[in-house]
Amino acid sequence: MVSTTQFRCGLLVASLAVGAAIGVAVLQSEVAAESILWLFLLSSAYVAILQQTLP
Amino acid sequence: MHRNQAGSDWVSKAVIFSVATTGGGVALGVLFGAIGSLLPLHARIAIASVAGVVAVAIGALEVANKAVPVIQCNRETPQQWVHLGPLRWAARNGLALGCGATTRVGFWSWYSIPIAALLVGQIDIAAVICGVYGLVRGLCAWGFILADAVLSSRLRLTFDDLAVWVLTRRPTAKLLGAAHLIVVGSAVAIAAGL
């Protein structure tokens, strides 16, 4: 069974790894501006969905 | 949408609400895109680096269950707007929620949206980024309407049951928001060359 601490550590490491992978991919991309734009667009939609939990 | 639902047409309100949230988002994008367009590229890259590192730091603290209070207008849209009538209420509420800044934002992740609009440095693209945010906030109202119809007919649950279920998912949403902040922050910081 995974403890809460282990889960949170895993989430932190996984998030950093995903973010770093995206950052490196954007850097190496020939269309870096478009790549980062897609990240921003998805990010905006994601935040809007998270905010549905606000009272 | 919940507190002003009685006795009026859901569809009209939802359409106006969705259009207004998108408009509010676009307005936010135009504002930050215009500010960003005034900044030289090296300044925007510097902002991206700093914002990325700060985002990772805040996200890491939140994942570690050390909540960092969100800087925000900690309020809902004014209650008296309900008395303006359902359609005007939907329009005003939509504009306020689509913009986001004048009401409770709840998540540090929200700041990634205006900062992204600032960093792109182009008004039209910034308007699209924030417009997507507003559009999705508006579309969520349709999601609630559809979910309400399905749940009430198949599971005999009410809109209030659904609303309570969504509200009680907040701790999970906070964690997902923190993870999102780390992902976006580290990606932006690396892409900006730190």
gemmi code that builds the backbone of each chain (N, CA, C; Angstrom):
import gemmi

chains = {
    "A": [
        ("MET", (0.848, -1.206, 0.000), (0.000, 0.000, 0.000), (0.879, 1.251, 0.000)),
        ("VAL", (0.568, 2.191, -0.864), (1.356, 3.416, -0.959), (0.850, 4.420, 0.082)),
        ("SER", (1.772, 4.978, 0.881), (1.361, 5.965, 1.890), (1.113, 7.318, 1.218)),
        ("THR", (0.471, 8.212, 1.974), (0.194, 9.554, 1.442), (1.485, 10.279, 1.096)),
        ("THR", (2.480, 10.145, 1.967), (3.768, 10.805, 1.726), (4.415, 10.287, 0.453)),
        ("GLN", (4.407, 8.957, 0.301), (4.985, 8.369, -0.908), (4.235, 8.840, -2.148)),
        ("PHE", (2.918, 8.910, -2.043), (2.111, 9.358, -3.184), (2.461, 10.783, -3.566)),
        ("ARG", (2.570, 11.650, -2.545), (2.871, 13.057, -2.816), (4.280, 13.222, -3.391)),
        ("CYS", (5.234, 12.448, -2.856), (6.602, 12.494, -3.405), (6.600, 12.034, -4.865)),
        ("GLY", (5.874, 10.961, -5.112), (5.789, 10.436, -6.475), (5.161, 11.437, -7.426)),
        ("LEU", (4.114, 12.115, -6.939), (3.440, 13.114, -7.764), (4.376, 14.283, -8.081)),
        ("LEU", (5.146, 14.690, -7.071), (6.093, 15.795, -7.255), (7.145, 15.442, -8.304)),
        ("VAL", (7.727, 14.251, -8.157), (8.777, 13.821, -9.085), (8.203, 13.645, -10.496)),
        ("ALA", (7.025, 13.022, -10.569), (6.404, 12.790, -11.882), (6.066, 14.120, -12.569)),
        ("SER", (5.561, 15.078, -11.792), (5.216, 16.380, -12.371), (6.462, 17.091, -12.887)),
        ("LEU", (7.524, 17.033, -12.095), (8.780, 17.651, -12.533), (9.307, 16.988, -13.802)),
        ("ALA", (9.220, 15.665, -13.833), (9.722, 14.920, -14.999), (8.910, 15.266, -16.245)),
        ("VAL", (7.597, 15.313, -16.095), (6.744, 15.641, -17.254), (7.020, 17.069, -17.727)),
        ("GLY", (7.099, 18.002, -16.770), (7.373, 19.396, -17.112), (8.726, 19.546, -17.795)),
        ("ALA", (9.740, 18.864, -17.266), (11.073, 18.939, -17.866), (11.059, 18.354, -19.275)),
        ("ALA", (10.356, 17.242, -19.444), (10.277, 16.615, -20.773), (9.597, 17.556, -21.771)),
        ("ILE", (8.530, 18.215, -21.322), (7.832, 19.169, -22.210), (8.761, 20.339, -22.548)),
        ("GLY", (9.449, 20.853, -21.520), (10.362, 21.980, -21.724), (11.465, 21.656, -22.718)),
        ("VAL", (12.061, 20.477, -22.569), (13.138, 20.051, -23.483), (12.582, 19.855, -24.895)),
        ("ALA", (11.380, 19.251, -24.976), (10.751, 19.033, -26.286), (10.480, 20.360, -26.986)),
        ("VAL", (10.039, 21.344, -26.215), (9.771, 22.669, -26.793), (11.081, 23.291, -27.283)),
        ("LEU", (12.129, 23.166, -26.469), (13.440, 23.730, -26.844), (13.957, 23.129, -28.139)),
        ("GLN", (13.751, 21.811, -28.292), (14.296, 21.114, -29.462), (13.379, 21.209, -30.678)),
        ("SER", (12.165, 21.698, -30.444), (11.198, 21.753, -31.537), (11.542, 22.878, -32.509)),
        ("GLU", (11.247, 22.628, -33.785), (11.456, 23.683, -34.784), (10.352, 24.732, -34.685)),
        ("VAL", (9.256, 24.328, -34.073), (8.137, 25.267, -33.894), (7.876, 25.454, -32.396)),
        ("ALA", (8.892, 25.954, -31.709), (8.837, 26.072, -30.250), (7.655, 26.928, -29.790)),
        ("ALA", (7.426, 28.036, -30.505), (6.354, 28.948, -30.098), (4.998, 28.257, -30.163)),
        ("GLU", (4.786, 27.473, -31.233), (3.495, 26.769, -31.358), (3.354, 25.695, -30.286)),
        ("SER", (4.464, 25.026, -29.975), (4.420, 23.965, -28.966), (4.026, 24.514, -27.609)),
        ("ILE", (4.646, 25.620, -27.225), (4.354, 26.196, -25.911), (2.936, 26.771, -25.898)),
        ("LEU", (2.469, 27.193, -27.069), (1.099, 27.711, -27.156), (0.089, 26.609, -26.838)),
        ("TRP", (0.340, 25.407, -27.360), (-0.559, 24.287, -27.060), (-0.577, 23.976, -25.566)),
        ("LEU", (0.599, 24.071, -24.942), (0.672, 23.856, -23.495), (-0.195, 24.880, -22.766)),
        ("PHE", (-0.090, 26.133, -23.174), (-0.869, 27.193, -22.538), (-2.376, 26.989, -22.753)),
        ("LEU", (-2.749, 26.572, -23.955), (-4.180, 26.385, -24.247), (-4.770, 25.256, -23.397)),
        ("LEU", (-4.057, 24.130, -23.363), (-4.536, 23.000, -22.560), (-4.577, 23.374, -21.086)),
        ("SER", (-3.566, 24.135, -20.690), (-3.451, 24.582, -19.313), (-4.649, 25.453, -18.908)),
        ("SER", (-5.046, 26.358, -19.799), (-6.190, 27.240, -19.527), (-7.457, 26.425, -19.328)),
        ("ALA", (-7.676, 25.467, -20.211), (-8.875, 24.632, -20.118), (-8.864, 23.820, -18.823)),
        ("TYR", (-7.696, 23.320, -18.474), (-7.547, 22.490, -17.268), (-7.881, 23.294, -16.004)),
        ("VAL", (-7.370, 24.515, -15.943), (-7.632, 25.367, -14.769), (-9.130, 25.681, -14.660)),
        ("ALA", (-9.752, 25.952, -15.802), (-11.191, 26.254, -15.800), (-11.987, 25.073, -15.234)),
        ("ILE", (-11.560, 23.870, -15.556), (-12.266, 22.683, -15.042), (-12.017, 22.529, -13.537)),
        ("LEU", (-10.773, 22.730, -13.119), (-10.468, 22.637, -11.680), (-11.312, 23.632, -10.876)),
        ("GLN", (-11.532, 24.808, -11.454), (-12.256, 25.851, -10.718), (-13.730, 25.531, -10.504)),
        ("GLN", (-14.217, 24.481, -11.137), (-15.615, 24.096, -10.890), (-15.805, 23.604, -9.460)),
        ("THR", (-14.705, 23.274, -8.787), (-14.825, 22.803, -7.405), (-14.868, 23.965, -6.406)),
        ("LEU", (-14.805, 25.198, -6.917), (-14.867, 26.354, -6.013), (-16.299, 26.558, -5.525)),
        ("PRO", (-16.465, 26.946, -4.256), (-17.830, 27.184, -3.757), (-18.455, 28.440, -4.383)),
    ],
    "B": [
        ("MET", (-24.405, 28.663, -11.856), (-25.729, 28.652, -12.467), (-26.814, 28.285, -11.452)),
        ("HIS", (-26.425, 27.656, -10.362), (-27.392, 27.036, -9.486), (-28.330, 28.014, -8.793)),
        ("ARG", (-27.767, 29.068, -8.214), (-28.566, 29.855, -7.296), (-29.630, 30.711, -7.994)),
        ("ASN", (-29.605, 30.788, -9.341), (-30.601, 31.589, -10.030), (-31.340, 30.750, -11.069)),
        ("GLN", (-31.522, 29.498, -10.777), (-32.071, 28.624, -11.802), (-33.590, 28.624, -11.839)),
        ("ALA", (-34.234, 28.971, -10.744), (-35.676, 28.758, -10.647), (-36.450, 29.643, -11.611)),
        ("GLY", (-37.426, 29.037, -12.290), (-38.397, 29.782, -13.046), (-37.907, 30.498, -14.289)),
        ("SER", (-36.843, 30.077, -14.882), (-36.421, 30.720, -16.120), (-35.794, 29.690, -17.042)),
        ("ASP", (-35.601, 30.110, -18.283), (-35.147, 29.192, -19.307), (-33.653, 28.885, -19.150)),
        ("TRP", (-33.370, 27.626, -18.890), (-31.987, 27.193, -18.690), (-31.128, 27.430, -19.925)),
        ("VAL", (-31.693, 27.082, -21.076), (-30.885, 27.128, -22.302), (-30.458, 28.554, -22.619)),
        ("SER", (-31.401, 29.495, -22.541), (-31.062, 30.892, -22.835), (-29.982, 31.390, -21.881)),
        ("LYS", (-30.159, 31.067, -20.604), (-29.171, 31.518, -19.610), (-27.811, 30.883, -19.873)),
        ("ALA", (-27.827, 29.592, -20.201), (-26.558, 28.904, -20.423), (-25.843, 29.443, -21.664)),
        ("VAL", (-26.627, 29.768, -22.717), (-26.012, 30.327, -23.932), (-25.379, 31.673, -23.616)),
        ("ILE", (-26.152, 32.543, -22.954), (-25.638, 33.875, -22.630), (-24.452, 33.772, -21.674)),
        ("PHE", (-24.569, 32.873, -20.700), (-23.480, 32.682, -19.740), (-22.197, 32.241, -20.462)),
        ("SER", (-22.322, 31.287, -21.383), (-21.148, 30.762, -22.091), (-20.506, 31.828, -22.980)),
        ("VAL", (-21.360, 32.590, -23.682), (-20.832, 33.667, -24.541), (-20.120, 34.707, -23.671)),
        ("ALA", (-20.735, 35.029, -22.521), (-20.160, 36.044, -21.634), (-18.849, 35.569, -21.000)),
        ("THR", (-18.782, 34.299, -20.596), (-17.523, 33.820, -20.006), (-16.406, 33.881, -21.043)),
        ("THR", (-16.748, 33.519, -22.299), (-15.734, 33.588, -23.361), (-15.302, 35.033, -23.579)),
        ("GLY", (-16.283, 35.937, -23.571), (-15.967, 37.358, -23.731), (-15.093, 37.877, -22.595)),
        ("GLY", (-15.416, 37.460, -21.387), (-14.603, 37.871, -20.234), (-13.178, 37.369, -20.357)),
        ("GLY", (-13.037, 36.136, -20.812), (-11.701, 35.565, -21.009), (-10.930, 36.312, -22.086)),
        ("VAL", (-11.617, 36.596, -23.192), (-10.966, 37.324, -24.293), (-10.503, 38.701, -23.812)),
        ("ALA", (-11.354, 39.368, -23.023), (-10.992, 40.704, -22.510), (-9.728, 40.631, -21.651)),
        ("LEU", (-9.663, 39.597, -20.812), (-8.469, 39.413, -19.977), (-7.238, 39.188, -20.865)),
        ("GLY", (-7.419, 38.373, -21.907), (-6.313, 38.082, -22.814), (-5.844, 39.315, -23.569)),
        ("VAL", (-6.798, 40.120, -24.018), (-6.433, 41.345, -24.746), (-5.620, 42.266, -23.838)),
        ("LEU", (-6.052, 42.387, -22.577), (-5.348, 43.254, -21.632), (-3.904, 42.782, -21.418)),
        ("PHE", (-3.759, 41.503, -21.079), (-2.406, 41.005, -20.800), (-1.576, 40.856, -22.071)),
        ("GLY", (-2.234, 40.549, -23.184), (-1.508, 40.488, -24.458), (-0.970, 41.855, -24.836)),
        ("ALA", (-1.785, 42.890, -24.579), (-1.350, 44.259, -24.897), (-0.166, 44.660, -24.022)),
        ("ILE", (-0.231, 44.299, -22.754), (0.900, 44.615, -21.861), (2.145, 43.851, -22.336)),
        ("GLY", (1.948, 42.578, -22.670), (3.075, 41.758, -23.121), (3.685, 42.272, -24.412)),
        ("SER", (2.836, 42.805, -25.302), (3.351, 43.292, -26.587), (4.240, 44.521, -26.413)),
        ("LEU", (4.079, 45.188, -25.263), (4.908, 46.368, -24.990), (6.282, 45.986, -24.429)),
        ("LEU", (6.389, 44.730, -23.979), (7.644, 44.300, -23.361), (8.573, 43.692, -24.407)),
        ("PRO", (9.862, 44.011, -24.350), (10.802, 43.379, -25.291), (10.954, 41.886, -24.987)),
        ("LEU", (11.436, 41.141, -25.985), (11.532, 39.687, -25.855), (12.377, 39.269, -24.651)),
        ("HIS", (13.509, 39.953, -24.451), (14.388, 39.529, -23.343), (13.704, 39.723, -21.981)),
        ("ALA", (12.857, 40.738, -21.889), (12.126, 40.962, -20.630), (11.106, 39.845, -20.414)),
        ("ARG", (10.430, 39.443, -21.502), (9.439, 38.367, -21.373), (10.113, 37.038, -21.044)),
        ("ILE", (11.301, 36.818, -21.599), (12.031, 35.583, -21.280), (12.447, 35.586, -19.807)),
        ("ALA", (12.866, 36.748, -19.326), (13.250, 36.855, -17.907), (12.039, 36.596, -17.009)),
        ("ILE", (10.890, 37.165, -17.390), (9.661, 36.953, -16.608), (9.296, 35.467, -16.625)),
        ("ALA", (9.448, 34.839, -17.803), (9.114, 33.410, -17.929), (9.986, 32.566, -17.001)),
        ("SER", (11.273, 32.884, -16.952), (12.187, 32.119, -16.099), (11.800, 32.250, -14.631)),
        ("VAL", (11.592, 33.493, -14.202), (11.254, 33.732, -12.789), (9.895, 33.110, -12.453)),
        ("ALA", (8.900, 33.356, -13.322), (7.552, 32.829, -13.069), (7.572, 31.301, -13.037)),
        ("GLY", (8.362, 30.700, -13.911), (8.457, 29.238, -13.945), (9.011, 28.677, -12.641)),
        ("VAL", (10.077, 29.285, -12.164), (10.695, 28.811, -10.917), (9.749, 29.026, -9.732)),
        ("VAL", (9.096, 30.192, -9.688), (8.144, 30.473, -8.602), (6.985, 29.474, -8.637)),
        ("ALA", (6.509, 29.178, -9.846), (5.400, 28.226, -9.991), (5.800, 26.845, -9.471)),
        ("VAL", (7.000, 26.416, -9.803), (7.476, 25.106, -9.331), (7.564, 25.107, -7.797)),
        ("ALA", (8.084, 26.200, -7.246), (8.239, 26.288, -5.784), (6.884, 26.227, -5.083)),
        ("ILE", (5.919, 27.011, -5.578), (4.576, 27.013, -4.958), (3.915, 25.651, -5.136)),
        ("GLY", (4.033, 25.098, -6.335), (3.439, 23.789, -6.597), (4.026, 22.716, -5.697)),
        ("ALA", (5.353, 22.758, -5.504), (6.015, 21.760, -4.650), (5.533, 21.885, -3.204)),
        ("LEU", (5.386, 23.129, -2.727), (4.886, 23.337, -1.356), (3.475, 22.787, -1.203)),
        ("GLU", (2.651, 23.021, -2.207), (1.260, 22.556, -2.113), (1.177, 21.034, -2.197)),
        ("VAL", (2.016, 20.443, -3.043), (2.032, 18.973, -3.106), (2.498, 18.414, -1.757)),
        ("ALA", (3.423, 19.121, -1.100), (3.904, 18.701, 0.216), (2.912, 19.051, 1.330)),
        ("ASN", (1.703, 19.451, 0.949), (0.627, 19.769, 1.894), (0.918, 20.997, 2.746)),
        ("LYS", (1.759, 21.888, 2.219), (2.005, 23.166, 2.893), (1.331, 24.243, 2.047)),
        ("ALA", (0.058, 24.492, 2.347), (-0.740, 25.380, 1.506), (-0.203, 26.804, 1.522)),
        ("VAL", (-0.067, 27.394, 0.347), (0.340, 28.785, 0.217), (-0.925, 29.581, -0.115)),
        ("PRO", (-1.341, 30.533, 0.760), (-2.589, 31.268, 0.499), (-2.572, 31.967, -0.871)),
        ("VAL", (-3.631, 31.752, -1.618), (-3.711, 32.331, -2.959), (-4.008, 33.822, -2.859)),
        ("ILE", (-3.276, 34.627, -3.617), (-3.565, 36.061, -3.688), (-4.765, 36.226, -4.609)),
        ("GLN", (-5.867, 36.717, -4.072), (-7.092, 36.782, -4.870), (-8.109, 37.714, -4.229)),
        ("CYS", (-9.108, 38.102, -5.023), (-10.297, 38.772, -4.481), (-11.162, 37.637, -3.949)),
        ("ASN", (-11.152, 37.436, -2.643), (-11.819, 36.255, -2.090), (-13.320, 36.506, -1.925)),
        ("ARG", (-14.012, 36.533, -3.061), (-15.457, 36.779, -3.024), (-16.127, 36.146, -4.240)),
        ("GLU", (-17.433, 35.945, -4.102), (-18.223, 35.452, -5.227), (-18.744, 36.663, -6.000)),
        ("THR", (-19.436, 36.392, -7.095), (-20.065, 37.509, -7.814), (-21.182, 38.079, -6.918)),
        ("PRO", (-21.443, 39.401, -7.003), (-22.411, 40.026, -6.085), (-23.793, 39.375, -6.135)),
        ("GLN", (-24.355, 39.116, -4.965), (-25.675, 38.487, -4.857), (-26.767, 39.347, -5.499)),
        ("GLN", (-26.588, 40.685, -5.437), (-27.670, 41.551, -5.959), (-27.837, 41.442, -7.470)),
        ("TRP", (-26.866, 40.855, -8.157), (-27.019, 40.665, -9.602), (-28.200, 39.744, -9.924)),
        ("VAL", (-28.571, 38.916, -8.968), (-29.709, 38.012, -9.171), (-30.964, 38.819, -9.484)),
        ("HIS", (-31.064, 40.026, -8.898), (-32.272, 40.839, -9.070), (-32.309, 41.566, -10.418)),
        ("LEU", (-31.255, 41.445, -11.200), (-31.235, 42.099, -12.511), (-32.066, 41.341, -13.538)),
        ("GLY", (-32.475, 40.140, -13.189), (-33.175, 39.288, -14.154), (-32.240, 38.185, -14.609)),
        ("PRO", (-32.796, 37.047, -15.006), (-31.966, 35.884, -15.289), (-30.950, 36.079, -16.416)),
        ("LEU", (-31.345, 36.771, -17.471), (-30.436, 36.897, -18.609), (-29.313, 37.905, -18.332)),
        ("ARG", (-29.670, 38.995, -17.701), (-28.622, 39.983, -17.352), (-27.703, 39.419, -16.272)),
        ("TRP", (-28.296, 38.621, -15.360), (-27.477, 37.957, -14.349), (-26.476, 37.007, -15.022)),
        ("ALA", (-26.995, 36.239, -15.995), (-26.120, 35.288, -16.691), (-24.992, 36.018, -17.414)),
        ("ALA", (-25.322, 37.155, -18.026), (-24.312, 37.916, -18.770), (-23.247, 38.483, -17.829)),
        ("ARG", (-23.686, 39.109, -16.757), (-22.722, 39.716, -15.819), (-21.887, 38.653, -15.106)),
        ("ASN", (-22.587, 37.608, -14.664), (-21.888, 36.533, -13.978), (-20.855, 35.893, -14.912)),
        ("GLY", (-21.269, 35.684, -16.156), (-20.371, 35.084, -17.144), (-19.143, 35.939, -17.394)),
        ("LEU", (-19.368, 37.234, -17.552), (-18.226, 38.131, -17.788), (-17.245, 38.090, -16.615)),
        ("ALA", (-17.800, 38.134, -15.399), (-16.940, 38.136, -14.205), (-16.182, 36.818, -14.071)),
        ("LEU", (-16.880, 35.701, -14.269), (-16.225, 34.401, -14.091), (-15.270, 34.091, -15.242)),
        ("GLY", (-15.614, 34.549, -16.447), (-14.738, 34.317, -17.596), (-13.444, 35.088, -17.484)),
        ("CYS", (-13.524, 36.271, -16.904), (-12.309, 37.051, -16.641), (-11.556, 36.430, -15.469)),
        ("GLY", (-12.295, 36.086, -14.436), (-11.707, 35.363, -13.304), (-11.105, 36.232, -12.227)),
        ("ALA", (-10.462, 37.318, -12.613), (-9.655, 38.084, -11.664), (-10.462, 38.786, -10.587)),
        ("THR", (-11.720, 39.111, -10.869), (-12.494, 39.905, -9.914), (-13.214, 39.042, -8.873)),
        ("THR", (-13.127, 37.738, -9.024), (-13.749, 36.838, -8.051), (-12.703, 35.840, -7.547)),
        ("ARG", (-13.152, 34.934, -6.664), (-12.251, 33.932, -6.088), (-11.651, 33.066, -7.199)),
        ("VAL", (-10.313, 32.994, -7.247), (-9.688, 32.133, -8.271), (-9.364, 30.755, -7.682)),
        ("GLY", (-9.055, 30.719, -6.392), (-8.950, 29.429, -5.705), (-7.682, 28.635, -5.922)),
        ("PHE", (-7.053, 28.798, -7.063), (-5.865, 27.995, -7.393), (-4.753, 28.910, -7.891)),
        ("TRP", (-3.548, 28.639, -7.427), (-2.403, 29.372, -7.970), (-2.285, 29.144, -9.472)),
        ("SER", (-2.754, 27.983, -9.907), (-2.694, 27.645, -11.339), (-3.367, 28.709, -12.209)),
        ("TRP", (-4.365, 29.391, -11.637), (-5.063, 30.406, -12.442), (-4.078, 31.440, -12.971)),
        ("TYR", (-3.057, 31.756, -12.176), (-2.107, 32.793, -12.585), (-1.308, 32.406, -13.826)),
        ("SER", (-1.263, 31.100, -14.114), (-0.543, 30.677, -15.328), (-1.233, 31.219, -16.581)),
        ("ILE", (-2.523, 31.537, -16.478), (-3.269, 31.979, -17.672), (-2.907, 33.427, -18.056)),
        ("PRO", (-3.090, 34.408, -17.154), (-2.683, 35.771, -17.555), (-1.181, 35.892, -17.806)),
        ("ILE", (-0.376, 35.116, -17.061), (1.075, 35.185, -17.305), (1.405, 34.627, -18.685)),
        ("ALA", (0.723, 33.540, -19.078), (0.930, 32.993, -20.435), (0.547, 34.039, -21.477)),
        ("ALA", (-0.580, 34.726, -21.230), (-1.028, 35.761, -22.169), (0.001, 36.885, -22.272)),
        ("LEU", (0.607, 37.202, -21.142), (1.642, 38.243, -21.120), (2.885, 37.784, -21.883)),
        ("LEU", (3.267, 36.514, -21.673), (4.516, 36.008, -22.236), (4.465, 35.868, -23.752)),
        ("VAL", (3.305, 35.530, -24.309), (3.255, 35.344, -25.763), (3.450, 36.665, -26.496)),
        ("GLY", (3.084, 37.764, -25.844), (3.394, 39.081, -26.415), (2.612, 39.441, -27.666)),
        ("GLN", (1.561, 38.682, -27.972), (0.718, 38.996, -29.125), (-0.734, 39.030, -28.646)),
        ("ILE", (-1.412, 40.119, -28.943), (-2.758, 40.308, -28.407), (-3.709, 39.206, -28.870)),
        ("ASP", (-3.640, 38.847, -30.172), (-4.599, 37.854, -30.682), (-4.398, 36.481, -30.043)),
        ("ILE", (-3.130, 36.072, -29.911), (-2.872, 34.754, -29.320), (-3.213, 34.768, -27.825)),
        ("ALA", (-2.894, 35.869, -27.170), (-3.240, 36.002, -25.745), (-4.752, 35.925, -25.558)),
        ("ALA", (-5.498, 36.550, -26.490), (-6.962, 36.506, -26.413), (-7.469, 35.075, -26.580)),
        ("VAL", (-6.801, 34.309, -27.437), (-7.210, 32.906, -27.637), (-6.945, 32.102, -26.357)),
        ("ILE", (-5.765, 32.287, -25.762), (-5.420, 31.532, -24.541), (-6.458, 31.790, -23.436)),
        ("CYS", (-6.724, 33.069, -23.174), (-7.674, 33.396, -22.105), (-9.110, 33.118, -22.542)),
        ("GLY", (-9.373, 33.246, -23.847), (-10.701, 32.933, -24.363), (-11.035, 31.459, -24.177)),
        ("VAL", (-10.043, 30.590, -24.347), (-10.267, 29.160, -24.121), (-10.634, 28.916, -22.659)),
        ("TYR", (-9.954, 29.641, -21.770), (-10.271, 29.523, -20.342), (-11.736, 29.912, -20.098)),
        ("GLY", (-12.131, 31.065, -20.621), (-13.504, 31.522, -20.438), (-14.503, 30.580, -21.084)),
        ("LEU", (-14.172, 30.106, -22.274), (-15.079, 29.191, -22.989), (-15.305, 27.911, -22.191)),
        ("VAL", (-14.230, 27.346, -21.666), (-14.366, 26.087, -20.908), (-15.157, 26.326, -19.624)),
        ("ARG", (-14.943, 27.480, -18.989), (-15.760, 27.792, -17.793), (-17.239, 27.854, -18.164)),
        ("GLY", (-17.529, 28.424, -19.327), (-18.910, 28.500, -19.778), (-19.448, 27.128, -20.154)),
        ("LEU", (-18.622, 26.307, -20.812), (-19.077, 24.980, -21.235), (-19.363, 24.075, -20.034)),
        ("CYS", (-18.689, 24.350, -18.931), (-18.932, 23.539, -17.729), (-20.390, 23.661, -17.276)),
        ("ALA", (-21.003, 24.825, -17.539), (-22.424, 24.982, -17.193), (-23.253, 23.971, -17.982)),
        ("TRP", (-22.897, 23.796, -19.266), (-23.602, 22.806, -20.088), (-23.347, 21.395, -19.570)),
        ("GLY", (-22.136, 21.178, -19.102), (-21.813, 19.868, -18.517), (-22.690, 19.576, -17.315)),
        ("PHE", (-22.900, 20.599, -16.484), (-23.758, 20.433, -15.311), (-25.206, 20.154, -15.727)),
        ("ILE", (-25.675, 20.871, -16.758), (-27.060, 20.681, -17.223), (-27.242, 19.255, -17.743)),
        ("LEU", (-26.275, 18.807, -18.558), (-26.377, 17.454, -19.109), (-26.280, 16.401, -18.002)),
        ("ALA", (-25.327, 16.615, -17.103), (-25.146, 15.657, -16.010), (-26.396, 15.602, -15.136)),
        ("ASP", (-26.996, 16.782, -14.906), (-28.212, 16.848, -14.103), (-29.330, 16.039, -14.759)),
        ("ALA", (-29.473, 16.189, -16.079), (-30.526, 15.463, -16.802), (-30.304, 13.953, -16.710)),
        ("VAL", (-29.052, 13.546, -16.910), (-28.740, 12.110, -16.897), (-28.910, 11.545, -15.488)),
        ("LEU", (-28.361, 12.263, -14.504), (-28.401, 11.752, -13.128), (-29.828, 11.687, -12.594)),
        ("SER", (-30.621, 12.725, -12.908), (-31.980, 12.744, -12.349), (-32.845, 11.646, -12.958)),
        ("SER", (-32.607, 11.343, -14.255), (-33.447, 10.324, -14.881), (-32.976, 8.908, -14.550)),
        ("ARG", (-31.680, 8.707, -14.461), (-31.174, 7.340, -14.275), (-30.896, 6.980, -12.826)),
        ("LEU", (-30.388, 7.950, -12.061), (-29.980, 7.637, -10.686), (-30.824, 8.355, -9.632)),
        ("ARG", (-31.775, 9.138, -10.093), (-32.661, 9.885, -9.180), (-31.874, 10.809, -8.235)),
        ("LEU", (-30.816, 11.366, -8.762), (-30.047, 12.334, -7.977), (-30.445, 13.741, -8.424)),
        ("THR", (-30.342, 14.703, -7.524), (-30.725, 16.080, -7.848), (-29.493, 16.889, -8.243)),
        ("PHE", (-29.747, 18.096, -8.743), (-28.663, 19.016, -9.073), (-27.816, 19.298, -7.834)),
        ("ASP", (-28.479, 19.428, -6.688), (-27.750, 19.699, -5.442), (-26.798, 18.556, -5.097)),
        ("ASP", (-27.230, 17.312, -5.328), (-26.351, 16.162, -5.072), (-25.088, 16.272, -5.928)),
        ("LEU", (-25.305, 16.627, -7.192), (-24.178, 16.763, -8.128), (-23.245, 17.891, -7.678)),
        ("ALA", (-23.845, 19.041, -7.304), (-23.045, 20.190, -6.868), (-22.218, 19.844, -5.634)),
        ("VAL", (-22.836, 19.151, -4.686), (-22.113, 18.759, -3.470), (-20.980, 17.802, -3.815)),
        ("TRP", (-21.249, 16.870, -4.722), (-20.202, 15.916, -5.120), (-19.010, 16.660, -5.723)),
        ("VAL", (-19.290, 17.636, -6.589), (-18.198, 18.396, -7.230), (-17.433, 19.201, -6.183)),
        ("LEU", (-18.167, 19.874, -5.290), (-17.510, 20.711, -4.272), (-16.633, 19.883, -3.335)),
        ("THR", (-17.055, 18.661, -3.061), (-16.260, 17.832, -2.144), (-15.028, 17.238, -2.838)),
        ("ARG", (-14.880, 17.477, -4.129), (-13.662, 17.024, -4.837), (-12.548, 18.067, -4.738)),
        ("ARG", (-12.771, 19.119, -3.969), (-11.812, 20.233, -3.917), (-10.402, 19.822, -3.470)),
        ("PRO", (-10.242, 18.987, -2.429), (-8.872, 18.594, -2.062), (-8.125, 17.909, -3.215)),
        ("THR", (-8.830, 17.066, -3.952), (-8.202, 16.418, -5.109), (-7.837, 17.456, -6.159)),
        ("ALA", (-8.754, 18.405, -6.374), (-8.501, 19.455, -7.359), (-7.296, 20.306, -6.945)),
        ("LYS", (-7.165, 20.564, -5.643), (-6.013, 21.345, -5.158), (-4.700, 20.631, -5.489)),
        ("LEU", (-4.700, 19.316, -5.272), (-3.503, 18.523, -5.551), (-3.209, 18.501, -7.048)),
        ("LEU", (-4.250, 18.330, -7.843), (-4.065, 18.325, -9.304), (-3.597, 19.700, -9.791)),
        ("GLY", (-4.116, 20.751, -9.148), (-3.692, 22.102, -9.500), (-2.227, 22.336, -9.177)),
        ("ALA", (-1.792, 21.801, -8.036), (-0.383, 21.941, -7.653), (0.519, 21.193, -8.640)),
        ("ALA", (0.096, 19.988, -9.022), (0.872, 19.207, -9.995), (0.931, 19.940, -11.336)),
        ("HIS", (-0.183, 20.527, -11.711), (-0.240, 21.294, -12.966), (0.730, 22.475, -12.928)),
        ("LEU", (0.788, 23.125, -11.768), (1.687, 24.274, -11.605), (3.148, 23.841, -11.786)),
        ("ILE", (3.486, 22.691, -11.231), (4.862, 22.184, -11.369), (5.164, 21.846, -12.831)),
        ("VAL", (4.218, 21.188, -13.492), (4.434, 20.804, -14.900), (4.636, 22.053, -15.767)),
        ("VAL", (3.698, 22.992, -15.663), (3.771, 24.197, -16.507), (4.987, 25.047, -16.125)),
        ("GLY", (5.211, 25.199, -14.816), (6.342, 26.014, -14.357), (7.674, 25.471, -14.827)),
        ("SER", (7.877, 24.168, -14.663), (9.178, 23.607, -15.085), (9.313, 23.636, -16.603)),
        ("ALA", (8.229, 23.380, -17.326), (8.289, 23.429, -18.802), (8.646, 24.834, -19.287)),
        ("VAL", (7.983, 25.837, -18.706), (8.230, 27.222, -19.134), (9.650, 27.654, -18.752)),
        ("ALA", (10.071, 27.304, -17.526), (11.414, 27.702, -17.087), (12.491, 27.090, -17.985)),
        ("ILE", (12.328, 25.822, -18.347), (13.307, 25.166, -19.215), (13.241, 25.732, -20.621)),
        ("ALA", (12.015, 25.912, -21.138), (11.869, 26.449, -22.497), (12.441, 27.867, -22.600)),
        ("ALA", (12.369, 28.612, -21.489), (12.911, 29.986, -21.484), (14.422, 29.977, -21.253)),
        ("GLY", (14.983, 28.795, -21.059), (16.422, 28.694, -20.844), (16.826, 29.030, -19.429)),
        ("LEU", (15.861, 28.950, -18.515), (16.107, 29.265, -17.097), (16.770, 30.632, -16.986)),
    ],
}
model = gemmi.Model(1)
for chain_id, residues in chains.items():
    chain = gemmi.Chain(chain_id)
    for i, (resn, *xyz) in enumerate(residues, 1):
        res = gemmi.Residue()
        res.name, res.seqid = resn, gemmi.SeqId(i, " ")
        for name, pos in zip(("N", "CA", "C"), xyz):
            atom = gemmi.Atom()
            atom.name, atom.element = name, gemmi.Element(name[0])
            atom.pos, atom.b_iso = gemmi.Position(*pos), 0.0
            res.add_atom(atom)
        chain.add_residue(res)
    model.add_chain(chain)
structure = gemmi.Structure()
structure.add_model(model)
structure.setup_entities()
